[in-house]
Amino acid sequence: MTDKSTFTPEEWKHILGGVMLAGMAVTMADQSGLWGMLKESMASTSAVLNTRTEPDSNGLVQAVIADFQTSEGRTAAREEIKSVLAGATSSPEAQAKAVDALKKVATLLDTKASADAQAFKSWLQAIGQRTADAANEGGFLGFGGVAVSDAEKAALDQIAQALNPSVA
């Protein structure tokens, strides 16, 4: 079974950051105002935390969730996100950096956690999907618009391609 000890501290930081970047990549694709951004951020966090009660989630997912429940784990994730997004001057640039980081996470998972890699990558995609589904785009004050915008669909496709380059 794969767990935190499978990875170096630096690699683990990449894994933790990747979990948050999966949702952020979607949020950055199509900004839906303050309320939409809050809804999408809460959906991303909820997708992560709700997994802890799912009996069929794998050991690697559970290890990540356990680490997010510690100050050290949250700090490591925050540091990784800052590092990944450093220098980005626009949402599209930040989104591209987030997707690139997810490619690195996928390679790391395939190399060091092959037995759990696909389930973990599916979880990352589910986080992105829950984020996209959280707020309508293109409406007024939350009314109208579409559930998932074309830009968010494109971001989800980019995430899928980053995580599973041979499948997407």
C-alpha contacts under 8 A as a table, 3 or more apart, distances in Angstrom:
res1	aa1	res2	aa2	distance
1	M	59	G	6.49
1	M	60	L	7.78
1	M	115	A	7.81
1	M	116	D	7.79
2	T	5	S	7.81
2	T	6	T	6.15
2	T	59	G	6.25
2	T	60	L	5.52
2	T	113	A	6.01
2	T	115	A	7.74
2	T	116	D	6.76
3	D	6	T	5.67
3	D	7	F	7.85
3	D	59	G	6.16
3	D	60	L	4.92
3	D	63	A	5.89
4	K	7	F	5.84
4	K	12	W	6.75
4	K	60	L	7.22
4	K	63	A	6.28
4	K	64	V	7.67
5	S	8	T	7.30
6	T	112	K	7.00
6	T	113	A	7.62
7	F	10	E	7.84
7	F	11	E	5.58
7	F	12	W	5.66
7	F	112	K	7.43
8	T	11	E	5.09
8	T	12	W	6.08
9	P	12	W	5.05
9	P	13	K	6.27
10	E	13	K	5.12
10	E	14	H	6.55
11	E	14	H	5.06
11	E	15	I	6.42
11	E	108	L	7.65
12	W	15	I	4.98
12	W	16	L	6.22
13	K	16	L	5.13
13	K	17	G	6.06
13	K	76	A	5.58
13	K	77	A	6.03
13	K	80	E	6.14
14	H	17	G	5.16
14	H	18	G	5.94
14	H	77	A	7.67
14	H	80	E	6.34
14	H	101	A	7.82
14	H	105	V	6.46
15	I	18	G	5.09
15	I	19	V	6.56
15	I	64	V	7.97
15	I	105	V	6.03
16	L	19	V	5.44
16	L	20	M	7.07
16	L	64	V	6.56
16	L	68	F	7.93
16	L	73	G	7.53
16	L	76	A	7.21
16	L	77	A	5.05
16	L	80	E	7.77
17	G	20	M	5.41
17	G	21	L	6.09
17	G	76	A	7.53
17	G	77	A	4.42
17	G	78	R	6.91
17	G	79	E	7.94
17	G	80	E	5.20
17	G	81	I	5.56
18	G	21	L	4.85
18	G	22	A	6.11
18	G	98	A	7.88
18	G	101	A	6.70
18	G	102	L	5.76
18	G	105	V	6.51
19	V	22	A	5.53
19	V	23	G	7.49
19	V	48	V	7.97
19	V	124	L	6.16
19	V	127	I	7.90
20	M	23	G	5.72
20	M	24	M	6.37
20	M	44	S	7.47
20	M	45	T	7.95
20	M	77	A	7.53
20	M	81	I	7.79
21	L	24	M	4.73
21	L	25	A	5.80
21	L	81	I	7.09
21	L	98	A	5.66
21	L	99	V	7.79
21	L	101	A	7.93
21	L	102	L	7.46
22	A	25	A	5.57
22	A	26	V	7.07
22	A	98	A	7.45
22	A	99	V	7.78
22	A	102	L	7.29
22	A	124	L	5.91
22	A	125	Q	7.00
22	A	127	I	6.38
22	A	128	G	5.30
22	A	159	I	7.31
23	G	26	V	5.45
23	G	27	T	6.43
23	G	40	E	7.77
23	G	41	S	7.39
23	G	44	S	5.44
23	G	127	I	5.84
23	G	128	G	4.63
23	G	129	Q	8.00
23	G	131	T	5.66
24	M	27	T	4.94
24	M	28	M	6.02
24	M	41	S	7.68
24	M	95	Q	7.54
24	M	98	A	7.53
24	M	128	G	7.92
25	A	28	M	5.31
25	A	29	A	6.38
25	A	94	A	7.77
25	A	95	Q	4.88
25	A	96	A	7.78
25	A	98	A	5.78
25	A	99	V	6.66
25	A	128	G	7.64
25	A	155	A	6.72
25	A	159	I	7.99
26	V	29	A	5.14
26	V	30	D	7.28
26	V	95	Q	7.69
26	V	128	G	6.13
26	V	131	T	6.71
26	V	132	A	6.20
26	V	152	E	5.63
26	V	155	A	5.63
26	V	156	L	6.79
27	T	30	D	6.13
27	T	31	Q	6.20
27	T	37	M	6.70
27	T	40	E	6.56
27	T	41	S	7.73
27	T	131	T	7.10
27	T	132	A	7.25
27	T	152	E	7.69
28	M	31	Q	5.99
28	M	91	S	5.37
28	M	92	P	6.88
28	M	94	A	7.30
28	M	95	Q	5.76
29	A	91	S	7.05
29	A	92	P	6.71
29	A	95	Q	6.65
29	A	151	A	5.59
29	A	152	E	5.58
29	A	155	A	6.21
30	D	137	E	7.56
30	D	149	S	7.34
30	D	151	A	5.85
30	D	152	E	6.22
31	Q	36	G	7.52
31	Q	37	M	6.80
31	Q	137	E	7.99
32	S	35	W	7.36
32	S	36	G	4.88
32	S	37	M	6.11
32	S	135	A	7.58
32	S	136	N	7.64
32	S	137	E	5.73
32	S	138	G	7.16
33	G	36	G	5.39
33	G	37	M	6.01
34	L	37	M	5.10
34	L	38	L	6.15
35	W	38	L	5.15
35	W	39	K	6.19
36	G	39	K	5.03
36	G	40	E	6.08
36	G	134	A	7.67
36	G	135	A	5.21
36	G	136	N	7.30
36	G	137	E	7.90
36	G	142	G	7.75
37	M	40	E	5.12
37	M	41	S	6.04
37	M	135	A	7.88
38	L	41	S	5.06
38	L	42	M	6.06
39	K	42	M	5.16
39	K	43	A	6.08
39	K	134	A	5.84
39	K	135	A	6.13
40	E	43	A	4.98
40	E	44	S	6.18
40	E	130	R	7.95
40	E	131	T	4.84
40	E	132	A	6.90
40	E	133	D	7.91
40	E	134	A	5.22
40	E	135	A	6.32
41	S	44	S	5.17
41	S	45	T	6.29
41	S	131	T	7.02
42	M	45	T	5.13
42	M	46	S	5.88
43	A	46	S	4.95
43	A	47	A	5.98
43	A	130	R	6.08
43	A	131	T	5.31
43	A	134	A	6.08
44	S	47	A	5.15
44	S	48	V	6.50
44	S	127	I	5.72
44	S	128	G	7.21
44	S	130	R	6.52
44	S	131	T	5.23
45	T	48	V	5.21
45	T	49	L	6.21
46	S	49	L	5.10
46	S	50	N	5.71
47	A	50	N	5.45
47	A	51	T	6.51
47	A	126	A	7.79
47	A	127	I	5.66
47	A	130	R	6.81
48	V	51	T	5.64
48	V	52	R	7.59
48	V	65	I	7.02
48	V	127	I	7.04
49	L	52	R	5.76
49	L	65	I	6.80
50	N	53	T	5.99
50	N	54	E	7.28
51	T	54	E	5.15
51	T	57	S	6.91
51	T	62	Q	7.91
51	T	65	I	7.91
52	R	55	P	7.88
52	R	57	S	7.68
52	R	62	Q	6.29
52	R	65	I	6.48
54	E	57	S	5.81
57	S	61	V	6.33
57	S	62	Q	6.84
58	N	61	V	5.45
58	N	62	Q	6.35
58	N	116	D	6.99
58	N	119	A	7.29
58	N	120	F	7.70
59	G	62	Q	5.00
59	G	63	A	6.04
60	L	63	A	5.01
60	L	64	V	6.29
60	L	116	D	6.94
60	L	120	F	7.27
61	V	64	V	5.19
61	V	65	I	6.27
61	V	120	F	6.41
62	Q	65	I	5.05
62	Q	66	A	6.06
63	A	66	A	5.06
63	A	67	D	6.21
64	V	67	D	5.08
64	V	68	F	6.24
65	I	68	F	5.05
65	I	69	Q	6.52
66	A	69	Q	5.25
66	A	70	T	7.13
67	D	70	T	5.36
67	D	72	E	7.46
67	D	73	G	4.69
67	D	74	R	7.28
68	F	71	S	7.42
68	F	73	G	4.95
68	F	74	R	5.20
69	Q	73	G	7.02
69	Q	74	R	7.30
70	T	73	G	5.24
70	T	74	R	6.36
71	S	74	R	5.27
71	S	75	T	6.06
72	E	75	T	5.08
72	E	76	A	6.10
73	G	76	A	5.09
73	G	77	A	6.24
74	R	77	A	5.13
74	R	78	R	6.13
75	T	78	R	5.05
75	T	79	E	6.09
76	A	79	E	5.12
76	A	80	E	6.19
77	A	80	E	5.12
77	A	81	I	6.21
78	R	81	I	5.14
78	R	82	K	6.21
79	E	82	K	5.13
79	E	83	S	6.11
80	E	83	S	5.00
80	E	84	V	6.06
81	I	84	V	5.13
81	I	85	L	6.04
82	K	85	L	5.31
82	K	86	A	5.75
83	S	86	A	5.26
84	V	97	K	6.35
84	V	98	A	6.77
84	V	101	A	6.90
85	L	88	A	5.65
85	L	94	A	5.65
85	L	97	K	6.25
85	L	98	A	7.09
88	A	91	S	7.61
88	A	93	E	5.53
88	A	94	A	5.17
88	A	97	K	7.86
89	T	93	E	6.65
89	T	94	A	7.33
90	S	93	E	5.25
90	S	94	A	6.19
91	S	94	A	5.01
91	S	95	Q	5.97
92	P	95	Q	5.01
92	P	96	A	6.16
93	E	96	A	5.11
93	E	97	K	6.28
94	A	97	K	5.07
94	A	98	A	6.18
95	Q	98	A	5.01
95	Q	99	V	6.22
96	A	99	V	5.13
96	A	100	D	6.15
97	K	100	D	5.04
97	K	101	A	6.19
98	A	101	A	5.07
98	A	102	L	6.34
99	V	102	L	4.99
99	V	103	K	6.42
99	V	158	Q	6.94
99	V	159	I	6.09
99	V	162	A	6.47
100	D	103	K	5.07
100	D	104	K	6.56
100	D	162	A	7.20
101	A	104	K	5.11
101	A	105	V	6.31
102	L	105	V	4.89
102	L	106	A	6.11
102	L	159	I	7.23
102	L	162	A	6.10
102	L	163	L	6.47
103	K	106	A	5.07
103	K	107	T	6.31
103	K	162	A	4.62
103	K	163	L	5.76
104	K	107	T	5.12
104	K	108	L	6.13
105	V	108	L	4.98
105	V	109	L	6.08
105	V	163	L	7.82
106	A	109	L	5.08
106	A	110	D	6.09
106	A	117	A	7.58
106	A	121	K	7.09
106	A	162	A	7.22
106	A	163	L	5.12
106	A	164	N	7.47
107	T	110	D	5.11
107	T	111	T	6.07
108	L	111	T	5.17
108	L	112	K	5.97
108	L	113	A	7.60
109	L	112	K	5.38
109	L	113	A	4.86
109	L	114	S	6.19
109	L	116	D	7.75
109	L	117	A	5.13
110	D	113	A	5.75
110	D	114	S	4.71
110	D	117	A	5.72
111	T	114	S	6.21
113	A	116	D	5.55
113	A	117	A	5.55
114	S	117	A	4.94
114	S	118	Q	7.56
115	A	118	Q	7.56
116	D	119	A	5.64
116	D	120	F	6.18
117	A	120	F	5.19
117	A	121	K	6.06
118	Q	121	K	5.08
118	Q	122	S	6.06
119	A	122	S	5.07
119	A	123	W	6.24
120	F	123	W	4.99
120	F	124	L	6.38
121	K	124	L	4.99
121	K	125	Q	6.31
121	K	163	L	6.17
121	K	164	N	7.94
122	S	125	Q	5.04
122	S	126	A	6.16
123	W	126	A	4.96
123	W	127	I	6.28
124	L	127	I	5.11
124	L	128	G	6.47
125	Q	128	G	5.05
125	Q	129	Q	6.21
125	Q	156	L	7.44
125	Q	159	I	6.89
125	Q	160	A	6.64
126	A	129	Q	4.93
126	A	130	R	6.07
127	I	130	R	5.21
127	I	131	T	6.17
128	G	131	T	5.08
128	G	132	A	6.25
128	G	156	L	6.58
128	G	159	I	7.93
129	Q	132	A	5.04
129	Q	133	D	6.15
129	Q	156	L	6.98
130	R	133	D	5.09
130	R	134	A	6.22
131	T	134	A	5.33
131	T	135	A	7.92
132	A	135	A	6.91
132	A	147	A	7.66
132	A	148	V	5.76
132	A	152	E	6.25
132	A	153	K	8.00
133	D	136	N	7.55
133	D	147	A	5.97
133	D	148	V	5.99
134	A	147	A	7.73
135	A	142	G	7.62
135	A	147	A	6.46
135	A	148	V	7.80
136	N	139	G	6.73
136	N	142	G	6.41
136	N	143	F	7.57
136	N	144	G	7.30
136	N	145	G	5.64
136	N	146	V	5.22
136	N	147	A	4.46
136	N	148	V	6.59
136	N	149	S	7.90
137	E	145	G	5.11
137	E	146	V	5.31
137	E	147	A	6.32
137	E	148	V	6.64
137	E	149	S	5.92
138	G	144	G	7.20
138	G	145	G	4.42
138	G	146	V	6.59
138	G	149	S	7.88
139	G	142	G	5.84
139	G	143	F	5.22
139	G	144	G	4.45
139	G	145	G	3.96
139	G	146	V	7.43
140	F	143	F	5.28
140	F	144	G	6.56
140	F	145	G	7.59
142	G	145	G	7.89
146	V	149	S	6.00
148	V	152	E	6.04
148	V	153	K	6.60
149	S	152	E	5.12
149	S	153	K	6.22
150	D	153	K	4.96
150	D	154	A	6.13
151	A	154	A	5.04
151	A	155	A	6.20
152	E	155	A	4.87
152	E	156	L	6.15
153	K	156	L	5.06
153	K	157	D	6.23
154	A	157	D	5.00
154	A	158	Q	6.17
155	A	158	Q	4.95
155	A	159	I	6.15
156	L	159	I	5.03
156	L	160	A	6.15
157	D	160	A	5.03
157	D	161	Q	6.11
157	D	168	A	7.58
158	Q	161	Q	5.03
158	Q	162	A	6.03
159	I	162	A	5.00
159	I	163	L	6.11
160	A	163	L	5.23
160	A	164	N	5.80
160	A	165	P	7.50
160	A	168	A	6.03
161	Q	164	N	5.18
161	Q	165	P	4.71
161	Q	166	S	7.79
161	Q	167	V	7.37
161	Q	168	A	4.97
162	A	165	P	5.76
164	N	167	V	5.38
164	N	168	A	6.06
165	P	168	A	5.76
